[in-house]
Amino acid sequence: MKQEKITKFIKPEEANRKWYIVDAKDQVLGRLAAKIARIIRGKHKAVFTPNMDTGDYVIVINADKVRVTGKRESLKTYFWHTMYPGGVKIKSFSELMATKPEFVIEHAVKGMLPKNRLGRKLIKKLKVYAGESHPHAAQKPEVLSL
């Protein structure tokens, strides 16, 4: 009798989820976001399943100290529309870093996740804070050096 090869699919409740903390100080934005997206998606695990949430939680601190290379500090722009006539809003990277530095990392990571209901579920596993402190000490996050 022939041996059948069976792919093991785990259930979402069987996924062993951990909490990681990442310090964004002096990290390049795109490289940091790519590594965070990989952890949130669960691609670093042997039990990765593309259609399931098997990833871990990531806490990012010092989001206000993230950097970009070259002239992106002045040239990179963020665009959105309010859905009202003439409602185009454009802000530069440096303007957003002054007001909402968390949004910059969230936006970069969100762009690297799937564009479907799984992606909308996964982005909730990212917690970004501008300073050193965070309210997730009870989860006992492990320090992750990227």
CORSULTA-V281436 format. One record per backbone hydrogen bond with DSSP energy under -0.5 kcal/mol. NH is the residue of the N-H (numbers start at 1). CO is the residue of the C=O. E is the energy in kcal/mol with one decimal. If there is no record, write none. Layout:
# CORSULTA-V281436
nh:NH co:CO e:E
nh:NH co:CO e:E
This chain:
# CORSULTA-V281436
nh:6 co:4 e:-0.6
nh:9 co:7 e:-0.6
nh:10 co:8 e:-0.5
nh:14 co:11 e:-1.5
nh:15 co:11 e:-0.7
nh:15 co:12 e:-0.8
nh:17 co:15 e:-1.0
nh:20 co:57 e:-2.1
nh:21 co:142 e:-2.7
nh:22 co:59 e:-3.3
nh:24 co:22 e:-0.6
nh:24 co:61 e:-2.5
nh:26 co:65 e:-1.9
nh:27 co:24 e:-1.9
nh:29 co:67 e:-2.4
nh:32 co:28 e:-2.4
nh:33 co:29 e:-2.5
nh:34 co:30 e:-2.1
nh:35 co:31 e:-1.7
nh:36 co:32 e:-2.2
nh:37 co:33 e:-2.6
nh:38 co:34 e:-1.6
nh:39 co:35 e:-1.5
nh:40 co:36 e:-2.6
nh:41 co:37 e:-2.2
nh:42 co:38 e:-1.3
nh:43 co:38 e:-1.7
nh:44 co:38 e:-0.6
nh:45 co:42 e:-1.6
nh:48 co:45 e:-1.0
nh:52 co:49 e:-1.7
nh:54 co:41 e:-0.7
nh:54 co:52 e:-1.1
nh:56 co:39 e:-1.9
nh:57 co:18 e:-2.5
nh:58 co:125 e:-2.3
nh:59 co:20 e:-2.9
nh:60 co:127 e:-3.2
nh:61 co:22 e:-2.6
nh:61 co:59 e:-0.5
nh:62 co:131 e:-2.3
nh:63 co:129 e:-1.9
nh:64 co:130 e:-1.2
nh:65 co:62 e:-1.7
nh:66 co:63 e:-1.1
nh:67 co:27 e:-2.7
nh:72 co:69 e:-1.4
nh:74 co:71 e:-1.4
nh:75 co:71 e:-2.1
nh:76 co:72 e:-2.1
nh:78 co:91 e:-3.2
nh:80 co:89 e:-2.2
nh:82 co:87 e:-2.2
nh:87 co:84 e:-2.1
nh:89 co:80 e:-3.2
nh:91 co:78 e:-2.3
nh:93 co:76 e:-2.2
nh:94 co:73 e:-1.0
nh:96 co:92 e:-2.2
nh:97 co:93 e:-2.3
nh:98 co:94 e:-1.2
nh:99 co:95 e:-1.4
nh:100 co:96 e:-2.3
nh:103 co:100 e:-0.6
nh:104 co:100 e:-0.8
nh:105 co:101 e:-1.0
nh:106 co:102 e:-2.3
nh:107 co:103 e:-2.8
nh:108 co:104 e:-1.7
nh:109 co:105 e:-2.5
nh:110 co:106 e:-2.6
nh:111 co:107 e:-1.6
nh:112 co:109 e:-1.5
nh:113 co:110 e:-1.1
nh:116 co:114 e:-1.1
nh:120 co:116 e:-1.9
nh:121 co:117 e:-1.3
nh:122 co:118 e:-2.5
nh:123 co:119 e:-2.1
nh:124 co:121 e:-0.7
nh:125 co:122 e:-2.2
nh:126 co:123 e:-1.4
nh:127 co:58 e:-2.7
nh:127 co:125 e:-0.5
nh:129 co:60 e:-2.7
nh:139 co:136 e:-1.0
nh:140 co:137 e:-1.5
nh:142 co:19 e:-2.8
nh:144 co:21 e:-2.7
nh:145 co:143 e:-0.5
nh:146 co:144 e:-0.6
